[in-house]
Amino acid sequence: MIEFSLDPQVNKTGDIWHICIEDLPRKNVLYGYRINGPQDWHQGHRFDYGNILIDPYAKLIEGSRVFGDASNKMSKFFGTYDFDCLPFDWGENYKLPNIPENEIVIYEMNVRAFTADESSELAPNISGSYLGVIEKIPHLLELGVNAVELLPVFEFDEMEFQRRPNPRDHLINTWGYSTINFFAPMSRYASNGGGPINASLEFKKMVKALHDAGIEVILDVVYNHTNEADDENPYTTSFRGIDNKVYYMVDLDNNARLLNFSGCGNTLNCNHPVVMELILESLRHWVFEYHVDGFRFDLASVLCRGPDGTQLSAPPLIKAIAKDSILSRCKIIAEPWDCGGLYLVGKFPNWDRWAEWNGIYRDDVRRFIKGDKGMKGSFATRIAGSADLYRVNKRRPCHSINFVIAHDGFTLSDLVSYNFKHNDANGEGGNDGTNDNFSWNCGFEGETADTNIKALRLRQMKNFHVALMISQGTPMMLMGDEYGHTRYGNNNSYGHDNALNHFQWGQLKDKKNNLFRFFSEMIKFRRSHHVLTRANFISKNEVTWHEDNWENYESRFLAFTLHEENGGDLYMGFNAHGDFVKVVIPSPPQRRQWYRVVDTNLESPSDFVAEGVSGVKETYNVAPYSCIILEAKP
C-alpha cells in the first residue's frame, strides 16, 4: 500500500483536491482517501483519519467477490478503475426500445433473486447474476412485459447486518436499499465471482439483450440515504467521513444529530449544490454508459426537502432531473412519500415529467376487490386513470404507476392468504413492515388444503390482475406473482437470501397452464387494445358507466363499457359481493356481437379465451368475487 499526503498549496484548486501519479497500472488498482478535519461533533463534522474512504465518484468498487460470503463479511470496499477496456460494442443494429410511456407494462424484479434458486437450472457460476437475467429473457417475453424495474443495482454491502452483534445479524440484505456508491454496478452480481470490471461489462450485456428483446430497463435508485447508518452505530465508508455536514441533513439544534426521514438512520442532503451535482452526474452516467431507460426514485419525497428537512415547493434537484437534456428520454418515477410523513401522491412536484407510484390506487383497488363496502366510486376513479390526482397541467394517465403489489408488502398470493403480517424471521420483533395491508385471507390464515378457499384465492388473484391490466395508466407487477409466489405472510422480506425471495422456477412450471397463462394472456390483451392504453384521460363519450346509484354504500358491483372508435367495445363487470349478480348486458355496437374473453370464475383455459366465446345472452350471472370481460366483434 502506498499513501500520499496532499498539500493544499500544491494539490488543491478551489474546492477540488487533485494529484497526478505516474506509471500506475491501468486497471485493478484499489484506492481510497483518508480525510482529516474539524472534530466539532456539534457542528456536524464526523472526520476520522483512521478510515479509508471510497471516492464518491468511483466508477467501479472492489469488495468481496461472492454474494453472501460470511467468511468475508468484514471485507473493506475500495474504488478501482479500468482504463484498458475497449468501448462496449452495442452492435450495428442496436437501438433503444423507446416505448411510449402509456404502452409499457413494468415487471419489478431483483437481479439476484430472479435466478439464484437452483430451480432456475442455470449453471452455478451465472445463477443470481446479470448474465442469469439474460438466460431468462424468454420468460419475460412469454409473460408479455416490456419493461423491467430492477431493485437496486448500485454497489451495496449485503453483509452489513452481520458486522456487529444485533437482532438482525442473521440477515443478508438481498434488496439492496443501502447504497455504498452511486456510479458502480453491484460487483457481486457478476458471474463466477468476476469482480467489478466483469460486473460492468455483464451489466451492459444484460441491458443490450433486454433492449434487443424490446424490453426497457428501469433502475430503482436510492438517493434518499446511504449505507452509513446513524450516529449510534455508524458504518463509515465514504460520505460521512468526507463531509458529513454537506452530504447529510443534520439537526444543528440537537447536537448536529443526523435527521432520519428515510427510516435508515440518515438522510442525504439532496438539494445541497454539491450533492445535487453528484446525483445528476450519477444519473447521466447510467444513461450514457449503461443505456438505461429510466429510474424509479426510492422515497422520493426526501428529494423534496431542504437541508433542515423542511418541504420545498420547487425542489432544485427534482426540477433539474426533469429538465436535464441527457435524462430527457428517460422515464422518471417517484415513490412520492418518505418515512417522515411527507406524502405527495398526486402532488409530487413534476414539471409535467415525473410519474408517481400511485399508493392510493393500490389501497383503493385492494379494498374494493376484497369486498369492502363503499369503495365502488373510488375503484372506478382508479381504473379510469386517477384523474382526481393527475389531471393537472399536462400530466397524463401514464403518470400514475398503477400497482397492487410491490417488493415491500405482501406478494399477491399472500394478499389473499393472510390478514396479518408474519415477520418474526426478520429479527425486529414484528415491528417492521406495514400493518395497513388491506388484505383478506379468504377464510383461513395462511396455507390451507381447503379446496374452496384455494379456489377463491386463485379467483381473487386473477381479479386483481384483471383490474390492474384494464386500468388507464402504467401497470406494474411484481416478479413471482405470475405463479403465486408466497413469502408466508412476511411483508418485509429484505433480509432473506433464500426461497422466501428467490423466484421458484419449479412452481412456475406447475402453474404454467393456469395462473401464469392467465397473467400472460391478460398482459397481451392489454397491449393489443388501444382503449386500455389511452394517452389522454377518458372523455365522457369514451366510457359508459352502467351505474345509476353511486351512493349505494352496500353495492360492490361495478360494470362499464369502454368504447372503441371502430366498434370494438369492451364490457367489464367486477363483482366483489359474496353472491351471484345477474346483470343486463347492453346491446353491442351495430353489426357486432359480444364474445366472452374473461370470466375469472371459470377454470383454465376457459377463464381467458383470447378469440372470445360467442353466445353471450342479454343477461349474465357474474359469480361471487369474480370479473368478466366481453369484447364486441363482427
C-alpha positions as CSV (number, residue, x, y, z in Angstrom):
1,M,0.0,0.0,0.0
2,I,1.2,3.5,-0.9
3,E,0.0,6.6,0.8
4,F,0.4,10.2,-0.5
5,S,-0.2,13.2,1.7
6,L,-1.7,16.1,-0.2
7,D,-0.6,19.7,0.3
8,P,-3.3,22.3,-0.1
9,Q,-0.8,24.7,-1.6
10,V,0.0,22.2,-4.3
11,N,-2.9,19.8,-4.6
12,K,-5.9,22.0,-4.2
13,T,-7.6,24.3,-6.7
14,G,-10.7,26.0,-5.3
15,D,-12.6,23.2,-3.7
16,I,-11.0,20.5,-5.8
17,W,-8.2,18.3,-4.5
18,H,-6.0,16.6,-7.1
19,I,-2.9,14.6,-7.6
20,C,-1.0,13.2,-10.6
21,I,0.6,9.8,-10.1
22,E,2.6,8.4,-13.0
23,D,3.2,4.8,-14.0
24,L,0.3,3.3,-12.2
25,P,-1.2,0.1,-13.7
26,R,-4.1,0.9,-16.0
27,K,-6.6,-1.3,-14.1
28,N,-7.2,-3.2,-10.9
29,V,-5.6,-0.6,-8.6
30,L,-7.5,-0.1,-5.4
31,Y,-7.6,3.4,-3.9
32,G,-9.3,5.4,-1.2
33,Y,-9.0,8.6,0.8
34,R,-8.0,9.4,4.3
35,I,-9.5,12.8,5.3
36,N,-9.0,14.8,8.5
37,G,-10.8,17.9,9.6
38,P,-12.5,19.7,12.5
39,Q,-13.6,17.4,15.3
40,D,-16.6,19.6,16.3
41,W,-19.4,17.0,16.6
42,H,-22.0,19.6,17.4
43,Q,-21.2,21.4,14.2
44,G,-21.9,18.2,12.2
45,H,-18.4,17.0,11.5
46,R,-17.5,13.3,11.6
47,F,-13.9,13.3,10.3
48,D,-11.8,10.3,11.3
49,Y,-8.3,10.0,9.8
50,G,-8.3,6.3,10.6
51,N,-10.9,5.4,7.9
52,I,-10.1,4.8,4.3
53,L,-12.9,6.3,2.3
54,I,-14.4,5.4,-1.0
55,D,-14.3,8.1,-3.8
56,P,-17.9,9.2,-4.2
57,Y,-17.2,9.4,-8.0
58,A,-15.5,6.0,-8.3
59,K,-16.9,4.2,-11.3
60,L,-16.1,0.7,-10.0
61,I,-16.0,-0.7,-6.5
62,E,-14.0,-3.7,-5.3
63,G,-15.1,-5.6,-2.2
64,S,-15.9,-9.2,-1.6
65,R,-16.3,-11.3,-4.7
66,V,-19.0,-13.7,-3.7
67,F,-22.6,-12.7,-2.7
68,G,-23.4,-13.5,0.9
69,D,-19.9,-14.8,1.8
70,A,-20.0,-14.9,5.6
71,S,-16.2,-15.6,5.7
72,N,-15.6,-12.1,4.2
73,K,-18.4,-10.2,6.0
74,M,-15.9,-7.7,7.3
75,S,-14.3,-7.0,4.0
76,K,-13.5,-3.4,3.0
77,F,-14.6,-1.6,-0.1
78,F,-12.3,0.5,-2.3
79,G,-12.6,2.4,-5.5
80,T,-11.0,0.9,-8.6
81,Y,-10.8,1.6,-12.4
82,D,-10.2,0.0,-15.8
83,F,-8.6,2.2,-18.5
84,D,-7.7,-0.8,-20.7
85,C,-11.1,-1.9,-21.7
86,L,-12.4,-1.0,-25.1
87,P,-15.7,0.8,-25.5
88,F,-18.6,-1.7,-25.3
89,D,-19.8,-2.9,-28.6
90,W,-23.6,-2.3,-28.6
91,G,-23.9,-3.6,-32.2
92,E,-24.5,-2.1,-35.6
93,N,-28.3,-2.6,-35.5
94,Y,-28.7,-1.8,-31.8
95,K,-31.4,0.6,-30.9
96,L,-33.1,1.8,-27.7
97,P,-36.7,0.5,-27.4
98,N,-38.1,4.0,-26.7
99,I,-41.5,2.6,-25.8
100,P,-44.2,5.3,-25.2
101,E,-45.0,5.7,-21.5
102,N,-48.6,4.7,-22.0
103,E,-47.6,1.4,-23.6
104,I,-45.2,0.0,-21.0
105,V,-46.0,-2.9,-18.6
106,I,-43.5,-2.9,-15.8
107,Y,-42.1,-6.0,-14.1
108,E,-40.5,-5.2,-10.8
109,M,-37.7,-7.7,-10.1
110,N,-34.5,-8.4,-8.2
111,V,-31.5,-9.4,-10.3
112,R,-30.1,-12.0,-7.9
113,A,-33.4,-13.4,-6.7
114,F,-34.6,-14.0,-10.3
115,T,-32.2,-16.8,-10.9
116,A,-30.4,-17.6,-7.6
117,D,-32.5,-20.6,-6.8
118,E,-31.3,-24.0,-8.1
119,S,-34.7,-24.5,-9.8
120,S,-33.6,-21.9,-12.4
121,E,-31.5,-24.8,-13.7
122,L,-28.7,-22.4,-14.6
123,A,-25.0,-23.2,-14.0
124,P,-23.9,-22.1,-10.5
125,N,-21.4,-19.6,-12.0
126,I,-24.2,-17.5,-13.6
127,S,-27.2,-18.0,-11.3
128,G,-28.1,-14.9,-9.5
129,S,-26.1,-12.7,-11.9
130,Y,-26.7,-10.2,-14.7
131,L,-26.0,-13.0,-17.2
132,G,-28.6,-15.1,-15.4
133,V,-31.2,-12.5,-16.3
134,I,-30.3,-12.8,-20.0
135,E,-30.9,-16.5,-19.8
136,K,-34.5,-15.9,-18.6
137,I,-35.5,-13.2,-21.1
138,P,-37.7,-15.8,-22.9
139,H,-39.8,-16.0,-19.7
140,L,-40.3,-12.2,-19.8
141,L,-41.3,-12.3,-23.4
142,E,-43.7,-15.1,-22.8
143,L,-45.2,-13.2,-19.9
144,G,-45.6,-10.2,-22.1
145,V,-44.0,-7.4,-20.1
146,N,-41.9,-4.8,-22.0
147,A,-40.1,-3.1,-19.1
148,V,-38.2,-4.4,-16.1
149,E,-37.7,-2.3,-12.9
150,L,-34.6,-3.7,-11.2
151,L,-34.3,-3.4,-7.5
152,P,-31.1,-1.6,-6.5
153,V,-28.1,-2.5,-8.6
154,F,-25.7,0.2,-7.3
155,E,-22.9,-1.3,-5.1
156,F,-24.1,-2.2,-1.7
157,D,-22.9,-4.4,1.2
158,E,-25.3,-7.3,1.6
159,M,-23.5,-8.4,4.8
160,E,-23.9,-5.0,6.6
161,F,-26.3,-6.5,9.2
162,Q,-23.6,-9.1,10.3
163,R,-20.8,-6.6,11.0
164,R,-21.8,-6.4,14.7
165,P,-24.0,-8.4,17.1
166,N,-27.6,-7.3,16.8
167,P,-31.1,-8.8,16.5
168,R,-30.7,-8.8,12.7
169,D,-27.3,-10.3,12.4
170,H,-28.6,-13.4,10.7
171,L,-29.9,-11.4,7.7
172,I,-28.4,-10.8,4.3
173,N,-29.5,-7.6,2.6
174,T,-30.9,-9.0,-0.7
175,W,-33.0,-6.0,-1.7
176,G,-30.0,-3.6,-1.8
177,Y,-31.6,-0.4,-0.5
178,S,-28.3,0.6,1.2
179,T,-26.1,2.3,-1.4
180,I,-22.3,2.5,-1.0
181,N,-21.6,4.2,-4.3
182,F,-23.9,5.8,-6.9
183,F,-21.8,5.1,-10.0
184,A,-20.7,1.4,-9.7
185,P,-22.8,-1.6,-10.6
186,M,-23.2,-4.2,-7.9
187,S,-20.0,-6.2,-8.3
188,R,-21.3,-9.4,-6.7
189,Y,-23.9,-9.7,-9.5
190,A,-21.0,-10.5,-11.8
191,S,-20.9,-14.2,-12.9
192,N,-18.4,-16.6,-11.3
193,G,-17.2,-14.0,-8.7
194,G,-15.8,-12.0,-11.6
195,G,-15.5,-8.7,-9.7
196,P,-16.3,-5.1,-10.6
197,I,-14.8,-5.0,-14.2
198,N,-16.8,-8.0,-15.2
199,A,-19.8,-6.7,-13.4
200,S,-19.7,-3.5,-15.5
201,L,-19.3,-5.5,-18.8
202,E,-22.0,-8.0,-17.9
203,F,-24.5,-5.3,-16.9
204,K,-24.1,-3.8,-20.3
205,K,-24.6,-7.2,-21.9
206,M,-27.8,-7.6,-19.9
207,V,-29.1,-4.2,-21.0
208,K,-28.3,-4.9,-24.6
209,A,-30.0,-8.3,-24.5
210,L,-33.1,-6.8,-22.9
211,H,-33.2,-4.0,-25.4
212,D,-32.7,-6.4,-28.3
213,A,-35.8,-8.2,-26.9
214,G,-37.8,-5.0,-26.9
215,I,-37.7,-4.7,-23.1
216,E,-36.7,-1.4,-21.4
217,V,-34.6,-1.2,-18.2
218,I,-35.6,1.0,-15.3
219,L,-33.4,1.2,-12.2
220,D,-34.7,1.5,-8.7
221,V,-32.3,4.1,-7.3
222,V,-31.8,5.1,-3.7
223,Y,-30.7,8.7,-3.3
224,N,-32.5,9.3,-0.1
225,H,-29.9,7.7,2.2
226,T,-26.8,5.6,2.1
227,N,-25.4,2.6,3.9
228,E,-23.6,4.7,6.5
229,A,-26.4,4.2,9.1
230,D,-26.8,6.5,12.1
231,D,-24.7,8.2,14.8
232,E,-25.2,5.3,17.3
233,N,-23.8,2.6,15.0
234,P,-22.2,4.3,12.0
235,Y,-20.8,2.3,9.1
236,T,-18.5,4.9,7.6
237,T,-17.4,4.1,4.1
238,S,-17.4,7.4,2.2
239,F,-19.7,10.4,2.6
240,R,-19.8,10.6,6.4
241,G,-16.0,10.8,6.6
242,I,-15.6,13.2,3.6
243,D,-18.0,15.9,4.7
244,N,-20.9,14.7,6.8
245,K,-22.4,18.2,7.1
246,V,-22.7,18.6,3.4
247,Y,-23.8,15.1,2.4
248,Y,-26.3,14.6,5.1
249,M,-29.1,16.5,6.8
250,V,-28.1,17.3,10.4
251,D,-30.1,18.9,13.2
252,L,-27.8,21.8,14.4
253,D,-30.2,22.5,17.2
254,N,-29.8,19.0,18.5
255,N,-26.1,18.3,18.7
256,A,-25.9,18.0,14.9
257,R,-27.6,14.6,15.0
258,L,-28.4,13.1,11.7
259,L,-32.0,13.7,10.6
260,N,-33.8,10.5,9.6
261,F,-36.5,10.9,7.0
262,S,-35.5,7.6,5.4
263,G,-36.1,5.2,8.3
264,C,-32.5,4.0,7.8
265,G,-30.6,6.4,10.2
266,N,-29.5,9.1,7.8
267,T,-30.9,11.3,5.1
268,L,-29.0,12.5,2.0
269,N,-28.9,16.3,1.7
270,C,-30.1,16.1,-1.9
271,N,-30.7,19.8,-2.6
272,H,-27.3,20.9,-1.5
273,P,-25.5,22.0,-4.7
274,V,-22.6,19.5,-4.2
275,V,-24.9,16.6,-3.5
276,M,-27.3,17.6,-6.3
277,E,-24.5,17.6,-8.8
278,L,-23.3,14.2,-7.6
279,I,-26.8,12.8,-8.1
280,L,-27.2,14.3,-11.6
281,E,-23.8,13.1,-12.6
282,S,-24.7,9.6,-11.4
283,L,-27.9,9.5,-13.3
284,R,-26.2,10.8,-16.5
285,H,-23.6,8.1,-16.1
286,W,-26.1,5.3,-16.0
287,V,-27.9,6.7,-19.1
288,F,-24.7,7.4,-21.1
289,E,-22.5,4.5,-20.1
290,Y,-25.1,1.8,-19.4
291,H,-28.0,2.9,-21.7
292,V,-30.7,2.5,-19.0
293,D,-34.2,3.8,-19.9
294,G,-35.4,5.3,-16.7
295,F,-35.3,5.5,-12.9
296,R,-37.7,4.9,-10.0
297,F,-36.6,7.1,-7.1
298,D,-37.0,5.4,-3.7
299,L,-38.6,7.5,-1.0
300,A,-38.6,10.5,-3.4
301,S,-40.2,12.9,-1.0
302,V,-36.8,13.1,0.7
303,L,-35.6,14.7,-2.6
304,C,-38.2,17.5,-1.9
305,R,-36.7,18.5,1.4
306,G,-34.2,21.3,2.2
307,P,-31.1,21.0,4.3
308,D,-33.1,21.3,7.5
309,G,-35.7,18.8,6.3
310,T,-38.4,21.3,5.6
311,Q,-40.5,20.7,2.4
312,L,-39.5,22.7,-0.6
313,S,-42.3,23.8,-3.0
314,A,-39.9,23.7,-6.0
315,P,-37.0,21.4,-5.2
316,P,-34.0,22.2,-7.3
317,L,-33.0,18.6,-7.7
318,I,-36.4,17.5,-8.9
319,K,-36.6,20.3,-11.4
320,A,-33.0,19.7,-12.6
321,I,-33.8,16.0,-13.3
322,A,-37.0,16.9,-15.1
323,K,-35.2,19.5,-17.3
324,D,-31.8,17.7,-17.9
325,S,-31.1,17.1,-21.6
326,I,-29.4,13.8,-21.1
327,L,-32.2,12.5,-19.0
328,S,-34.9,13.8,-21.3
329,R,-35.5,10.4,-22.9
330,C,-35.8,8.6,-19.6
331,K,-38.9,7.6,-17.6
332,I,-38.6,9.2,-14.2
333,I,-40.8,7.7,-11.5
334,A,-41.2,8.9,-7.9
335,E,-42.1,6.9,-4.8
336,P,-43.9,10.0,-3.5
337,W,-43.6,9.6,0.2
338,D,-40.9,9.1,2.9
339,C,-40.6,7.9,6.4
340,G,-41.0,11.5,7.8
341,G,-44.7,11.7,6.7
342,L,-44.2,13.8,3.5
343,Y,-47.0,12.1,1.5
344,L,-47.1,13.6,-2.0
345,V,-49.2,11.1,-4.1
346,G,-50.8,13.3,-6.7
347,K,-49.0,16.3,-5.5
348,F,-45.3,15.5,-6.3
349,P,-43.5,18.4,-7.9
350,N,-43.4,17.2,-11.5
351,W,-42.8,19.8,-14.3
352,D,-45.2,17.5,-16.3
353,R,-42.4,14.9,-16.4
354,W,-42.5,12.9,-13.2
355,A,-44.6,9.8,-12.8
356,E,-45.6,8.5,-9.4
357,W,-46.1,5.2,-7.7
358,N,-49.9,5.6,-7.0
359,G,-50.3,4.3,-3.5
360,I,-53.9,5.4,-3.4
361,Y,-54.6,3.2,-6.4
362,R,-53.1,0.2,-4.6
363,D,-55.2,0.8,-1.5
364,D,-58.5,1.5,-3.2
365,V,-58.2,-1.4,-5.6
366,R,-57.3,-3.8,-2.8
367,R,-60.2,-2.7,-0.7
368,F,-62.8,-3.0,-3.5
369,I,-61.7,-6.4,-4.8
370,K,-61.7,-7.9,-1.3
371,G,-65.2,-6.7,-0.8
372,D,-65.0,-3.6,1.4
373,K,-68.2,-1.5,1.3
374,G,-68.4,2.0,0.0
375,M,-65.4,1.6,-2.4
376,K,-67.2,1.4,-5.8
377,G,-66.7,5.0,-6.7
378,S,-63.1,5.1,-5.7
379,F,-62.4,1.9,-7.6
380,A,-64.0,3.4,-10.7
381,T,-61.8,6.6,-10.3
382,R,-58.7,4.5,-10.0
383,I,-59.2,2.2,-13.0
384,A,-60.2,5.3,-15.1
385,G,-56.7,6.8,-14.6
386,S,-57.0,8.7,-11.3
387,A,-57.9,11.9,-12.9
388,D,-58.6,13.4,-9.5
389,L,-54.8,13.1,-8.8
390,Y,-53.2,13.6,-12.2
391,R,-55.4,15.6,-14.5
392,V,-53.4,18.8,-13.8
393,N,-51.5,20.9,-16.4
394,K,-50.0,18.5,-19.0
395,R,-50.0,15.4,-16.8
396,R,-51.5,12.2,-18.3
397,P,-52.8,8.9,-17.1
398,C,-49.3,7.3,-17.7
399,H,-48.0,9.4,-14.8
400,S,-50.0,7.1,-12.5
401,I,-47.9,4.0,-11.9
402,N,-50.7,1.6,-11.0
403,F,-49.8,-1.3,-8.8
404,V,-51.4,-3.7,-6.4
405,I,-48.2,-5.4,-5.3
406,A,-44.6,-4.2,-5.0
407,H,-41.4,-5.6,-3.5
408,D,-42.2,-4.3,0.0
409,G,-45.5,-5.7,1.3
410,F,-47.4,-8.9,0.7
411,T,-47.0,-10.8,-2.5
412,L,-50.2,-11.3,-4.5
413,S,-50.7,-14.8,-3.1
414,D,-50.1,-13.6,0.4
415,L,-52.5,-10.7,-0.1
416,V,-55.3,-13.2,-0.5
417,S,-53.9,-15.6,2.2
418,Y,-53.1,-13.5,5.2
419,N,-54.9,-10.9,7.3
420,F,-51.8,-10.2,9.3
421,K,-48.1,-9.9,8.6
422,H,-45.8,-12.6,9.9
423,N,-42.4,-11.0,10.2
424,D,-40.8,-12.8,13.1
425,A,-37.9,-14.1,11.0
426,N,-36.8,-10.5,10.4
427,G,-35.5,-10.1,13.9
428,E,-37.3,-6.8,14.6
429,G,-39.9,-8.2,17.0
430,G,-42.7,-7.8,14.4
431,N,-42.3,-4.0,14.4
432,D,-41.2,-3.8,10.8
433,G,-43.4,-3.9,7.8
434,T,-46.7,-2.1,7.4
435,N,-49.8,-3.1,9.3
436,D,-52.1,-1.4,6.7
437,N,-52.2,-4.2,4.1
438,F,-55.9,-4.2,3.2
439,S,-55.6,-7.9,2.7
440,W,-58.1,-10.8,3.1
441,N,-57.2,-14.4,3.8
442,C,-60.4,-15.7,2.2
443,G,-61.4,-17.5,5.4
444,F,-58.2,-19.0,6.8
445,E,-54.9,-17.6,7.8
446,G,-52.0,-18.9,5.7
447,E,-51.6,-22.2,3.9
448,T,-54.6,-24.5,3.7
449,A,-55.8,-27.6,2.0
450,D,-59.4,-26.4,1.8
451,T,-60.3,-26.5,-1.9
452,N,-63.0,-23.9,-1.7
453,I,-60.7,-21.4,0.0
454,K,-57.9,-22.2,-2.5
455,A,-60.3,-21.7,-5.4
456,L,-61.4,-18.3,-4.0
457,R,-57.8,-17.2,-3.6
458,L,-57.0,-18.1,-7.2
459,R,-60.1,-16.2,-8.4
460,Q,-59.1,-13.1,-6.3
461,M,-55.5,-13.2,-7.7
462,K,-57.0,-13.2,-11.2
463,N,-59.4,-10.4,-10.3
464,F,-56.6,-8.2,-9.1
465,H,-54.6,-8.8,-12.2
466,V,-57.5,-8.0,-14.5
467,A,-58.2,-4.8,-12.6
468,L,-54.5,-3.8,-13.0
469,M,-54.4,-4.6,-16.7
470,I,-57.6,-2.8,-17.7
471,S,-56.7,0.4,-15.7
472,Q,-55.7,3.5,-17.5
473,G,-52.2,4.4,-16.5
474,T,-49.0,2.4,-16.3
475,P,-49.3,-1.0,-14.7
476,M,-46.5,-2.6,-12.6
477,M,-46.5,-6.2,-11.3
478,L,-44.1,-8.0,-9.0
479,M,-41.7,-10.8,-10.0
480,G,-43.2,-14.1,-9.0
481,D,-46.8,-13.1,-8.8
482,E,-47.4,-14.8,-12.2
483,Y,-47.2,-18.2,-10.4
484,G,-48.4,-17.1,-7.0
485,H,-45.1,-16.8,-5.1
486,T,-45.5,-16.8,-1.3
487,R,-43.4,-15.3,1.5
488,Y,-45.7,-17.0,4.0
489,G,-47.0,-13.7,5.3
490,N,-43.7,-11.9,5.6
491,N,-44.4,-8.4,4.2
492,N,-40.8,-7.0,4.6
493,S,-38.5,-9.8,3.4
494,Y,-35.5,-7.6,2.6
495,G,-33.0,-9.7,4.6
496,H,-33.6,-13.3,3.3
497,D,-31.4,-14.7,0.6
498,N,-33.4,-17.8,0.2
499,A,-36.7,-19.2,-1.2
500,L,-38.6,-16.5,0.6
501,N,-37.4,-14.1,-2.1
502,H,-36.0,-16.3,-4.8
503,F,-38.1,-17.0,-7.9
504,Q,-39.3,-20.6,-7.8
505,W,-39.0,-21.9,-11.3
506,G,-40.4,-25.3,-10.3
507,Q,-43.6,-23.6,-9.1
508,L,-43.8,-21.7,-12.3
509,K,-43.8,-25.0,-14.3
510,D,-46.6,-26.2,-12.1
511,K,-48.7,-23.1,-12.7
512,K,-47.7,-22.6,-16.4
513,N,-51.1,-23.7,-17.8
514,N,-53.2,-22.0,-15.1
515,L,-52.3,-18.8,-13.3
516,F,-49.2,-18.0,-15.5
517,R,-51.2,-18.5,-18.7
518,F,-54.0,-16.2,-17.4
519,F,-51.4,-13.5,-16.4
520,S,-49.7,-13.7,-19.7
521,E,-52.9,-13.6,-21.8
522,M,-54.2,-10.6,-19.8
523,I,-51.0,-8.6,-20.3
524,K,-51.0,-9.3,-24.0
525,F,-54.7,-8.4,-24.2
526,R,-53.9,-5.0,-22.6
527,R,-51.1,-4.3,-25.0
528,S,-53.2,-5.2,-28.1
529,H,-56.2,-3.0,-27.1
530,H,-55.8,0.8,-27.5
531,V,-58.8,1.6,-25.3
532,L,-56.8,0.3,-22.3
533,T,-53.7,2.4,-23.0
534,R,-55.1,5.8,-23.9
535,A,-52.5,8.6,-24.0
536,N,-55.1,11.0,-22.5
537,F,-57.8,10.9,-19.9
538,I,-61.0,9.2,-20.8
539,S,-63.7,11.5,-22.0
540,K,-67.4,11.1,-21.3
541,N,-68.1,9.7,-24.7
542,E,-65.4,7.0,-24.4
543,V,-66.9,5.2,-21.5
544,T,-70.4,4.3,-20.3
545,W,-70.7,3.5,-16.6
546,H,-73.6,1.1,-16.1
547,E,-74.4,2.6,-12.7
548,D,-77.2,4.9,-11.5
549,N,-76.7,4.6,-7.8
550,W,-73.1,5.6,-7.0
551,E,-74.0,6.5,-3.4
552,N,-75.2,2.9,-2.5
553,Y,-72.8,2.1,0.3
554,E,-73.7,-1.6,0.1
555,S,-73.0,-2.0,-3.6
556,R,-69.9,-3.9,-4.5
557,F,-70.6,-4.4,-8.2
558,L,-69.3,-2.2,-11.0
559,A,-69.8,-2.5,-14.7
560,F,-68.9,-0.3,-17.6
561,T,-68.2,-0.3,-21.3
562,L,-65.1,1.2,-22.9
563,H,-66.0,2.5,-26.4
564,E,-63.6,1.9,-29.3
565,E,-64.0,4.2,-32.3
566,N,-64.3,1.3,-34.8
567,G,-66.8,-0.6,-32.6
568,G,-64.5,-2.9,-30.7
569,D,-66.1,-2.1,-27.4
570,L,-65.1,-3.8,-24.2
571,Y,-67.7,-4.5,-21.5
572,M,-66.3,-5.2,-18.0
573,G,-68.0,-6.3,-14.8
574,F,-66.5,-6.7,-11.3
575,N,-68.4,-8.5,-8.6
576,A,-67.0,-8.1,-5.1
577,H,-70.1,-9.5,-3.5
578,G,-70.3,-12.9,-1.9
579,D,-73.3,-13.8,-4.1
580,F,-74.1,-14.1,-7.8
581,V,-75.1,-10.8,-9.5
582,K,-77.3,-11.1,-12.6
583,V,-76.6,-8.2,-14.9
584,V,-78.3,-7.0,-18.1
585,I,-75.7,-6.8,-20.8
586,P,-76.0,-3.6,-23.0
587,S,-76.5,-4.1,-26.7
588,P,-73.3,-4.3,-28.7
589,P,-72.4,-1.8,-31.4
590,Q,-74.1,-2.3,-34.8
591,R,-73.1,-5.4,-36.8
592,R,-71.3,-6.8,-33.7
593,Q,-71.9,-9.3,-31.0
594,W,-70.5,-9.9,-27.6
595,Y,-67.8,-12.5,-27.1
596,R,-66.7,-13.6,-23.6
597,V,-63.0,-13.2,-23.2
598,V,-62.6,-13.3,-19.4
599,D,-64.6,-14.9,-16.6
600,T,-62.4,-15.5,-13.6
601,N,-64.9,-17.9,-12.1
602,L,-64.2,-20.4,-14.8
603,E,-61.3,-22.9,-14.7
604,S,-58.4,-22.6,-17.1
605,P,-58.4,-22.4,-20.1
606,S,-62.0,-21.2,-20.1
607,D,-61.1,-18.3,-17.8
608,F,-59.4,-16.5,-20.6
609,V,-60.2,-17.2,-24.3
610,A,-58.3,-14.7,-26.5
611,E,-60.5,-15.1,-29.5
612,G,-63.7,-15.0,-27.4
613,V,-66.6,-17.3,-26.8
614,S,-69.8,-16.4,-28.6
615,G,-73.3,-17.0,-27.4
616,V,-73.4,-14.2,-24.7
617,K,-77.1,-13.6,-23.9
618,E,-78.9,-10.5,-22.7
619,T,-78.1,-11.3,-19.1
620,Y,-75.0,-12.7,-17.4
621,N,-74.7,-14.3,-14.0
622,V,-71.4,-12.9,-12.6
623,A,-70.1,-15.2,-9.9
624,P,-69.2,-14.1,-6.4
625,Y,-65.7,-12.5,-6.2
626,S,-65.2,-12.6,-10.0
627,C,-65.0,-10.4,-13.0
628,I,-65.8,-10.7,-16.7
629,I,-64.7,-9.0,-19.9
630,L,-66.8,-9.1,-23.1
631,E,-65.5,-7.9,-26.4
632,A,-67.7,-6.7,-29.3
633,K,-66.7,-8.4,-32.5
634,P,-68.2,-8.8,-36.0
